[in-house]
Amino acid sequence: MSDPIEPIPAEQARLLLERAIRERCGDDWRDEDSAWVYVTGHDYMARLTRGGINLDFYVDLLGEVTVTETPINPAQQVGRMVALMLLFLSLVIAVLLARAVGWL
């Protein structure tokens, strides 16, 4: 009879995940200058993005770390475009309001 599989605890998975992220993205990956954005994650997975790349880190219940690199998906591209358009629109509205009040 085989021994039952003992999953690793969440704390150990978190340490393995942090080590894998540091190895792949560098020790300063949390700094704003590195441009890596922590999108989502928990003890057993994390998604980071930078530019047009997504990095997905997964820790399975036995402690094996898998890293998957994929390009950003269309939803992310549309989200970025919408955010930029809203930023531009808010700047235009601010200028128009300032002009209407007489500040410009």
BALUM-334498 format. One record per residue (C-alpha): residue number from 0; x, y, z; residue in three letters. Coordinates in pm, whole numbers, plus 50000, padded with zeros to 5 digits. Layout:
# residues N
+-----+-------+-------+-------+------+
! pos !    xx !    yy !    zz ! code !
+-----+-------+-------+-------+------+
! NUM !     X !     Y !     Z !  ALA !
...
+-----+-------+-------+-------+------+
//
This chain:
# residues 104
+-----+-------+-------+-------+------+
! pos !    xx !    yy !    zz ! code !
+-----+-------+-------+-------+------+
!   0 ! 50000 ! 50000 ! 50000 !  MET !
!   1 ! 50136 ! 50345 ! 49912 !  SER !
!   2 ! 50177 ! 50623 ! 50162 !  ASP !
!   3 ! 49919 ! 50904 ! 50148 !  PRO !
!   4 ! 50039 ! 51226 ! 49988 !  ILE !
!   5 ! 50100 ! 51501 ! 50238 !  GLU !
!   6 ! 50045 ! 51846 ! 50088 !  PRO !
!   7 ! 50286 ! 52120 ! 50183 !  ILE !
!   8 ! 50156 ! 52385 ! 50423 !  PRO !
!   9 ! 50060 ! 52729 ! 50293 !  ALA !
!  10 ! 50354 ! 52898 ! 50466 !  GLU !
!  11 ! 50603 ! 52675 ! 50286 !  GLN !
!  12 ! 50425 ! 52728 ! 49953 !  ALA !
!  13 ! 50442 ! 53104 ! 50006 !  ARG !
!  14 ! 50819 ! 53083 ! 50067 !  LEU !
!  15 ! 50869 ! 52872 ! 49753 !  LEU !
!  16 ! 50660 ! 53118 ! 49554 !  LEU !
!  17 ! 50857 ! 53419 ! 49680 !  GLU !
!  18 ! 51186 ! 53246 ! 49598 !  ARG !
!  19 ! 51071 ! 53160 ! 49244 !  ALA !
!  20 ! 50954 ! 53518 ! 49185 !  ILE !
!  21 ! 51286 ! 53659 ! 49309 !  ARG !
!  22 ! 51481 ! 53417 ! 49087 !  GLU !
!  23 ! 51279 ! 53509 ! 48777 !  ARG !
!  24 ! 51216 ! 53883 ! 48831 !  CYS !
!  25 ! 51502 ! 53988 ! 49059 !  GLY !
!  26 ! 51520 ! 54087 ! 49423 !  ASP !
!  27 ! 51376 ! 54432 ! 49353 !  ASP !
!  28 ! 51059 ! 54312 ! 49174 !  TRP !
!  29 ! 50834 ! 54489 ! 49427 !  ARG !
!  30 ! 50995 ! 54829 ! 49359 !  ASP !
!  31 ! 50808 ! 55067 ! 49134 !  GLU !
!  32 ! 51121 ! 55109 ! 48923 !  ASP !
!  33 ! 51115 ! 54741 ! 48823 !  SER !
!  34 ! 50771 ! 54793 ! 48659 !  ALA !
!  35 ! 50641 ! 54453 ! 48773 !  TRP !
!  36 ! 50279 ! 54473 ! 48886 !  VAL !
!  37 ! 50142 ! 54213 ! 49128 !  TYR !
!  38 ! 49801 ! 54148 ! 48973 !  VAL !
!  39 ! 49665 ! 53869 ! 49192 !  THR !
!  40 ! 49774 ! 53579 ! 49404 !  GLY !
!  41 ! 49752 ! 53373 ! 49718 !  HIS !
!  42 ! 49977 ! 53125 ! 49897 !  ASP !
!  43 ! 49992 ! 52885 ! 49604 !  TYR !
!  44 ! 49990 ! 53119 ! 49300 !  MET !
!  45 ! 50078 ! 53467 ! 49181 !  ALA !
!  46 ! 50037 ! 53666 ! 48859 !  ARG !
!  47 ! 50275 ! 53947 ! 48773 !  LEU !
!  48 ! 50264 ! 54162 ! 48464 !  THR !
!  49 ! 50503 ! 54404 ! 48302 !  ARG !
!  50 ! 50455 ! 54566 ! 47965 !  GLY !
!  51 ! 50306 ! 54300 ! 47739 !  GLY !
!  52 ! 50402 ! 53996 ! 47949 !  ILE !
!  53 ! 50215 ! 53799 ! 48217 !  ASN !
!  54 ! 50410 ! 53570 ! 48448 !  LEU !
!  55 ! 50203 ! 53309 ! 48630 !  ASP !
!  56 ! 50367 ! 53127 ! 48922 !  PHE !
!  57 ! 50201 ! 52812 ! 49058 !  TYR !
!  58 ! 50305 ! 52594 ! 49352 !  VAL !
!  59 ! 50144 ! 52251 ! 49353 !  ASP !
!  60 ! 50059 ! 52062 ! 49670 !  LEU !
!  61 ! 50389 ! 51874 ! 49657 !  LEU !
!  62 ! 50599 ! 52192 ! 49639 !  GLY !
!  63 ! 50685 ! 52199 ! 49269 !  GLU !
!  64 ! 50689 ! 52551 ! 49122 !  VAL !
!  65 ! 50571 ! 52610 ! 48765 !  THR !
!  66 ! 50623 ! 52940 ! 48583 !  VAL !
!  67 ! 50423 ! 53025 ! 48272 !  THR !
!  68 ! 50500 ! 53328 ! 48056 !  GLU !
!  69 ! 50220 ! 53450 ! 47828 !  THR !
!  70 ! 50145 ! 53772 ! 47641 !  PRO !
!  71 ! 49876 ! 53997 ! 47785 !  ILE !
!  72 ! 49526 ! 53902 ! 47678 !  ASN !
!  73 ! 49281 ! 54119 ! 47482 !  PRO !
!  74 ! 49085 ! 54207 ! 47797 !  ALA !
!  75 ! 49399 ! 54353 ! 47952 !  GLN !
!  76 ! 49474 ! 54551 ! 47636 !  GLN !
!  77 ! 49120 ! 54692 ! 47627 !  VAL !
!  78 ! 49138 ! 54775 ! 47996 !  GLY !
!  79 ! 49458 ! 54970 ! 47945 !  ARG !
!  80 ! 49307 ! 55160 ! 47652 !  MET !
!  81 ! 48993 ! 55245 ! 47852 !  VAL !
!  82 ! 49203 ! 55366 ! 48145 !  ALA !
!  83 ! 49410 ! 55591 ! 47917 !  LEU !
!  84 ! 49099 ! 55728 ! 47747 !  MET !
!  85 ! 48936 ! 55806 ! 48084 !  LEU !
!  86 ! 49253 ! 55980 ! 48199 !  LEU !
!  87 ! 49265 ! 56190 ! 47882 !  PHE !
!  88 ! 48893 ! 56267 ! 47907 !  LEU !
!  89 ! 48926 ! 56379 ! 48269 !  SER !
!  90 ! 49213 ! 56610 ! 48175 !  LEU !
!  91 ! 49007 ! 56764 ! 47894 !  VAL !
!  92 ! 48711 ! 56816 ! 48128 !  ILE !
!  93 ! 48936 ! 56976 ! 48390 !  ALA !
!  94 ! 49079 ! 57218 ! 48134 !  VAL !
!  95 ! 48730 ! 57305 ! 48005 !  LEU !
!  96 ! 48600 ! 57367 ! 48358 !  LEU !
!  97 ! 48902 ! 57582 ! 48443 !  ALA !
!  98 ! 48848 ! 57783 ! 48126 !  ARG !
!  99 ! 48475 ! 57823 ! 48198 !  ALA !
! 100 ! 48545 ! 57949 ! 48551 !  VAL !
! 101 ! 48809 ! 58185 ! 48424 !  GLY !
! 102 ! 49120 ! 58027 ! 48570 !  TRP !
! 103 ! 49276 ! 57986 ! 48224 !  LEU !
+-----+-------+-------+-------+------+
//
